[in-house]
Amino acid sequence: MLLQVTSGCSYNRCAFCNMYKTVEFEPIPMKEILADLKDAAGYNPYTERVFLVGGEPLCLPFEQMREILIQIKKHLPYCACVSMYASIKNLRDKTAEQLKELHRLGLGFLYIGLESGSDRILAQMKKGHTAAEAVEQLKKLNQAQIPFNSILIYGLGGTGTAKENALASAKMLNQVRSANIIMMNLTVFPDTELEQWCKQGSFIQASGRERIEELAFLIEALELDTPTGFSTSHVTNPVMVTGTLPYDKEKMLQGIYRMLGSKEESALHGIVSVSDAAIIVQNRKIKEDKIPDGYLSGILFWLPDFAAFT
């Protein structure tokens, strides 16, 4: 179930984002939230998962978020997990004890837009936090036992920054326990500061090869103590690399190295998957003993229908 609790983004200053530029931030009144919960209970009282909608619902004050979770449990007693997007800024406003209380009341998963571990790139893109602050706040989530996805953007620093962004991001991620690391390819959206920088020539986008190299640099530098999913399955990505770190690290890297070894730029668009000894082709899992004729029996596939990006 999707339950809207805020409208817009309370921060709304990231240089690359246009999602809420024309939407004024405001919390949804509790009476409207309660009305939606009553409707949901009448439609499906056995709802097991609720996703709180809004740019960053966790920006709401602790007592208000606590009351929302209490009402969800009251109206949807079978709900086992409440999840939402959140920012480092939101986490700064909550103590470790408050996060533990929210977890006890049903907050089960967060999606955190970290974007980068490079302080220079974070400042350039006006994210409003540093890598050290991100580590501090994510450790609070680990302490509260709230799992989260770490979302990063490769290519965010522009051309010539692949290693800088990758190594700084790996250093940050190595200090915390993420459930999954979700990679998104930088997309320049209209009506953003980033678009203006591109038009002015002050920001030059990384090439396709640089972006794939950045993925390799990142995976090489990740030294994680606990099983962590890694995926480029977001729609922005021209390649798919999936697996579980640290177990699939070498297999994923070998697939990327094969891509980078290709002499054709169009060969930088493919799928790499090593999760559960399965191969993912165009979002379909195919067991290795049932690979259709014409597919390679390995972990690397080229998708010729993807246009090369530069």
C-alpha positions as CSV (number, residue, x, y, z in Angstrom):
1,M,0.0,0.0,0.0
2,L,1.1,3.5,-0.8
3,L,0.3,6.1,2.0
4,Q,1.1,9.7,1.3
5,V,2.2,11.5,4.4
6,T,4.1,14.5,2.9
7,S,3.9,16.4,-0.4
8,G,7.1,17.6,-2.0
9,C,10.7,17.7,-0.5
10,S,11.6,19.6,2.6
11,Y,15.2,20.2,1.3
12,N,14.6,20.5,-2.5
13,R,18.1,22.0,-3.3
14,C,20.0,19.1,-4.9
15,A,21.5,20.4,-8.1
16,F,20.6,17.3,-10.2
17,C,17.0,16.8,-9.1
18,N,13.9,18.4,-10.6
19,M,11.3,16.0,-9.1
20,Y,9.8,18.5,-6.6
21,K,10.9,21.9,-8.0
22,T,7.3,23.0,-8.6
23,V,5.8,21.4,-5.5
24,E,5.7,23.3,-2.2
25,F,6.5,21.1,0.7
26,E,3.8,20.4,3.2
27,P,2.9,17.5,5.6
28,I,-0.4,15.8,4.9
29,P,-2.9,16.5,7.7
30,M,-3.4,13.6,10.1
31,K,-7.1,13.6,9.4
32,E,-6.4,12.8,5.7
33,I,-3.9,10.1,6.6
34,L,-6.5,8.5,8.9
35,A,-9.1,8.7,6.2
36,D,-6.8,6.9,3.8
37,L,-6.0,4.2,6.4
38,K,-9.7,3.6,7.0
39,D,-10.2,3.2,3.3
40,A,-7.3,0.8,3.0
41,A,-8.5,-1.2,5.9
42,G,-11.9,-1.6,4.3
43,Y,-10.4,-2.6,1.0
44,N,-7.7,-5.0,2.3
45,P,-7.4,-5.4,6.0
46,Y,-4.6,-7.9,5.5
47,T,-2.2,-5.5,4.0
48,E,1.3,-6.6,5.0
49,R,3.5,-3.7,3.7
50,V,3.0,0.1,3.6
51,F,5.3,2.5,1.7
52,L,5.1,6.1,3.0
53,V,5.0,8.4,0.0
54,G,6.6,11.9,-0.2
55,G,10.1,13.2,-1.0
56,E,11.4,12.3,2.4
57,P,8.6,11.4,4.9
58,L,11.2,10.9,7.7
59,C,11.6,14.6,7.9
60,L,8.4,14.7,10.0
61,P,9.0,15.3,13.7
62,F,9.5,12.2,15.8
63,E,6.1,12.4,17.6
64,Q,4.2,12.8,14.3
65,M,6.0,9.9,12.7
66,R,5.4,7.8,15.8
67,E,1.7,8.5,15.7
68,I,1.5,7.6,12.0
69,L,3.1,4.2,12.7
70,I,0.7,3.6,15.6
71,Q,-2.3,4.4,13.4
72,I,-1.0,2.1,10.7
73,K,-0.7,-0.8,13.1
74,K,-4.2,0.1,14.5
75,H,-5.9,0.1,11.1
76,L,-3.7,-2.5,9.4
77,P,-2.8,-5.0,12.1
78,Y,-1.2,-7.4,9.7
79,C,1.3,-4.9,8.4
80,A,4.8,-6.2,9.0
81,C,6.9,-3.5,7.4
82,V,6.6,0.2,6.8
83,S,9.2,1.7,4.5
84,M,10.1,5.1,2.9
85,Y,12.7,7.3,1.4
86,A,14.9,9.3,3.8
87,S,17.9,11.6,3.8
88,I,20.9,12.1,6.0
89,K,19.4,15.4,7.1
90,N,16.3,13.5,8.3
91,L,18.4,11.1,10.3
92,R,20.3,14.0,12.0
93,D,16.9,15.1,13.5
94,K,16.3,11.7,15.2
95,T,18.2,10.2,18.1
96,A,19.3,6.6,18.1
97,E,16.6,5.9,20.8
98,Q,13.9,7.5,18.7
99,L,14.9,5.4,15.7
100,K,14.7,2.3,17.9
101,E,11.2,3.3,19.0
102,L,10.1,3.9,15.4
103,H,11.6,0.5,14.5
104,R,9.6,-1.1,17.3
105,L,6.5,0.4,16.0
106,G,6.9,-1.0,12.5
107,L,9.5,1.1,10.6
108,G,11.2,-1.7,8.8
109,F,13.2,-0.4,5.8
110,L,14.7,2.9,4.5
111,Y,15.9,4.0,1.1
112,I,18.8,6.5,1.6
113,G,20.0,8.8,-1.2
114,L,23.7,9.1,-0.4
115,E,24.7,9.8,-4.0
116,S,28.4,10.0,-3.3
117,G,31.1,9.6,-0.7
118,S,33.2,12.5,-2.1
119,D,32.8,15.6,0.0
120,R,33.8,17.7,-3.0
121,I,31.1,16.2,-5.2
122,L,28.5,16.3,-2.5
123,A,29.1,20.0,-2.0
124,Q,29.1,20.6,-5.8
125,M,25.7,18.9,-6.0
126,K,24.4,20.7,-2.9
127,K,23.4,17.5,-1.1
128,G,23.6,19.2,2.3
129,H,25.7,16.6,4.1
130,T,29.3,15.3,4.2
131,A,30.5,11.7,4.0
132,A,31.5,11.7,7.6
133,E,28.0,12.9,8.6
134,A,26.5,10.1,6.4
135,V,28.6,7.5,8.2
136,E,27.5,8.8,11.6
137,Q,23.8,8.8,10.8
138,L,23.9,5.4,9.0
139,K,25.6,3.9,12.1
140,K,22.6,5.1,14.1
141,L,20.4,3.0,11.8
142,N,22.6,0.0,12.3
143,Q,22.4,0.5,16.0
144,A,18.6,0.7,15.8
145,Q,18.6,-2.4,13.6
146,I,16.7,-0.6,10.8
147,P,17.9,-2.1,7.4
148,F,18.5,0.3,4.5
149,N,19.5,0.6,0.9
150,S,22.4,2.9,0.1
151,I,21.7,4.7,-3.2
152,L,24.6,6.1,-5.1
153,I,24.9,7.9,-8.5
154,Y,27.9,7.0,-10.7
155,G,29.1,9.6,-13.1
156,L,28.0,12.3,-10.6
157,G,31.3,14.1,-10.6
158,G,31.6,14.3,-14.4
159,T,34.4,13.4,-16.6
160,G,37.8,12.6,-15.0
161,T,36.3,11.8,-11.5
162,A,35.6,8.1,-11.8
163,K,38.2,7.0,-9.3
164,E,37.7,9.9,-6.9
165,N,34.0,9.2,-6.6
166,A,34.3,5.4,-6.5
167,L,37.1,5.3,-3.8
168,A,35.4,7.9,-1.6
169,S,32.1,6.1,-1.9
170,A,33.7,2.8,-1.0
171,K,35.4,4.3,2.0
172,M,32.0,5.5,3.3
173,L,30.2,2.3,2.6
174,N,32.9,0.1,4.2
175,Q,32.1,1.7,7.5
176,V,28.4,0.8,7.7
177,R,26.1,-2.2,7.0
178,S,23.8,-1.6,4.0
179,A,21.2,-4.2,3.0
180,N,21.8,-3.3,-0.6
181,I,23.9,-0.9,-2.6
182,I,21.8,0.5,-5.4
183,M,23.7,2.2,-8.3
184,M,22.1,4.8,-10.5
185,N,23.6,6.2,-13.7
186,L,23.7,10.0,-13.7
187,T,20.8,11.5,-15.8
188,V,20.7,15.2,-16.5
189,F,17.1,16.3,-16.0
190,P,15.6,19.5,-17.4
191,D,15.2,22.6,-15.3
192,T,18.0,21.7,-12.9
193,E,21.2,23.5,-12.1
194,L,23.1,20.5,-13.5
195,E,21.4,21.0,-16.8
196,Q,22.5,24.7,-16.8
197,W,26.1,23.7,-16.0
198,C,26.1,21.3,-18.9
199,K,24.8,23.9,-21.3
200,Q,27.4,26.4,-20.0
201,G,30.2,23.9,-20.3
202,S,31.2,24.0,-16.7
203,F,30.1,20.4,-16.2
204,I,31.2,17.8,-18.7
205,Q,29.5,14.4,-18.4
206,A,31.6,11.3,-18.0
207,S,31.8,9.0,-21.0
208,G,30.2,5.5,-21.1
209,R,33.6,4.0,-20.5
210,E,34.4,6.2,-17.6
211,R,31.1,5.3,-15.9
212,I,31.8,1.5,-16.3
213,E,35.3,2.1,-15.0
214,E,33.8,3.8,-12.0
215,L,31.7,0.8,-11.2
216,A,34.8,-1.4,-11.4
217,F,36.8,1.0,-9.1
218,L,33.9,0.9,-6.6
219,I,33.5,-2.8,-6.5
220,E,37.3,-3.3,-6.2
221,A,37.4,-1.0,-3.2
222,L,34.4,-2.4,-1.3
223,E,35.5,-4.5,1.7
224,L,32.2,-5.4,3.4
225,D,31.9,-7.6,6.5
226,T,28.3,-8.7,6.0
227,P,26.4,-10.0,2.9
228,T,25.3,-7.0,0.9
229,G,23.3,-6.9,-2.4
230,F,24.8,-4.9,-5.2
231,S,22.7,-3.8,-8.2
232,T,22.5,-1.5,-11.2
233,S,19.0,-2.6,-12.0
234,H,17.5,0.9,-11.9
235,V,16.0,2.0,-15.2
236,T,18.7,4.7,-15.6
237,N,21.4,2.1,-16.1
238,P,22.6,0.9,-19.5
239,V,24.3,-2.1,-17.9
240,M,23.2,-4.4,-15.2
241,V,25.6,-5.7,-12.6
242,T,24.0,-7.7,-9.8
243,G,25.3,-10.0,-7.1
244,T,26.0,-10.4,-3.4
245,L,29.1,-8.9,-1.9
246,P,31.6,-10.1,-0.9
247,Y,30.8,-13.5,-2.4
248,D,30.3,-12.4,-6.0
249,K,32.9,-9.7,-6.1
250,E,35.4,-11.4,-8.4
251,K,32.7,-12.7,-10.8
252,M,31.2,-9.2,-11.1
253,L,34.6,-7.6,-11.7
254,Q,35.5,-10.2,-14.3
255,G,32.3,-9.4,-16.2
256,I,33.0,-5.7,-16.1
257,Y,36.7,-6.2,-17.2
258,R,35.4,-8.1,-20.2
259,M,33.1,-5.1,-21.1
260,L,36.0,-2.7,-20.7
261,G,38.2,-4.9,-22.8
262,S,35.8,-4.5,-25.8
263,K,37.0,-2.2,-28.5
264,E,33.5,-1.1,-29.4
265,E,31.8,1.5,-27.3
266,S,28.5,-0.2,-27.9
267,A,29.8,-3.2,-26.1
268,L,29.7,-1.2,-22.9
269,H,26.0,-1.9,-22.7
270,G,25.2,-5.3,-21.3
271,I,24.2,-7.3,-18.3
272,V,26.4,-8.9,-15.6
273,S,24.8,-11.1,-13.1
274,V,26.1,-13.7,-10.7
275,S,23.3,-13.9,-8.2
276,D,22.4,-17.5,-7.1
277,A,24.1,-19.0,-10.2
278,A,21.4,-17.4,-12.3
279,I,21.7,-15.2,-15.3
280,I,19.5,-12.1,-15.7
281,V,18.6,-11.3,-19.3
282,Q,16.4,-8.3,-20.0
283,N,14.9,-8.6,-16.4
284,R,14.2,-12.3,-16.8
285,K,16.0,-14.9,-14.6
286,I,17.2,-17.9,-16.6
287,K,18.7,-20.9,-14.8
288,E,22.0,-21.9,-16.3
289,D,20.7,-25.3,-17.4
290,K,17.8,-23.6,-19.3
291,I,19.7,-21.0,-21.3
292,P,18.1,-20.4,-24.7
293,D,20.1,-21.1,-27.8
294,G,22.1,-18.1,-28.9
295,Y,22.9,-16.9,-25.3
296,L,26.4,-17.2,-23.9
297,S,26.8,-19.6,-21.0
298,G,28.4,-17.1,-18.7
299,I,27.7,-13.9,-16.8
300,L,28.1,-11.4,-19.5
301,F,25.5,-10.4,-22.2
302,W,25.5,-7.6,-24.7
303,L,22.3,-5.8,-25.4
304,P,22.6,-4.5,-29.0
305,D,19.3,-2.6,-28.8
306,F,20.8,-0.1,-26.3
307,A,22.2,3.0,-27.9
308,A,25.8,3.9,-26.8
309,F,25.9,6.8,-24.5
310,T,28.9,9.2,-24.4
